[in-house]
Amino acid sequence: MVKISQAKLHNTEAIKVFYSKCGYGGDLSTLEEDLILIAQLEEKIVGAVRLCPDTGFFVLRGMQVLAPFQRQGVGTQLLKACTDQLVDQVCYCIPWQHLRSFYQEAGFQVVAPIEVPDLLRERFENYISRGMNVVLMCRLPASSQVVAPEHTNMVA
């Protein structure tokens, strides 16, 4: 059974090793400032995700799951833990295009580059210029998400 928990400072080196195994080349200079959630099986890290704080929002980065554990719900558990942490926060992410529906299931919606802070627009444009097939997404705080009328239990 995979256990999801918030990483502690003493996990930093193990997280760097994990990301290296995954081939993740993202900037890890903010690891000690980030909220990092890890998925562990028998104390071995099999998944991780970073929530990087910025002024007024968070950026979900580095969502990785070791190949043998993919398609087994580990990523879904990590993403659920993220949304639980960020229930009242704006959060952006730039996932691979083929993962769009995965993030949409957690409340993320596709946004245009003009709608995001400069930092994210620049990162997104850099990824696109390098030929990466990514999409820019945002998840609003739970209090500002609107429920469509057909999804309510109210009788008109």
Phi, psi and omega in degrees: 000127180281135180249129178259131178210166175279130180293149176256165181305322181291350178274352189307311181295319178297325179292319177299317178297317178302309181299323177297317177300325181280348183079018181284123183254016181292161179293121180254015184291341182258013184309320183286343179265338186280155168270116183245129176252135181236148173254126182235144173234115183052048178069001178264131179287122178244352178200152178203155175209146180247137172248107186263118182284145173222180181290106175086000180199170174239158173238123176278121183224158170064033176289110182223142175225132178304140184312314182295346183252002178288153180063029177236012177092359181294313179298320178297318178296318179296316181294322177297318178297324177296311183293330175295321179290328189252025186307327181248023184235151170279136180222134178249157172206160179230076182276168172299144182306322182290350178259008183307308182294328177302313180286327177297325178298337179263009176097002176281143178234148178293136177231157178278150180306327181294341184271359186242161176301152183309317180308315182285320179299315180296317178297314179301311181297324176297314179299314180299317181296337178269007177082015180278132182270080184242166180228146180264126185226157180219143174239121181275161176303149181305325183292341181254359178278132183264134177268130178295144183307325182290351180258008179260164179262010182280145175258128182280000000 
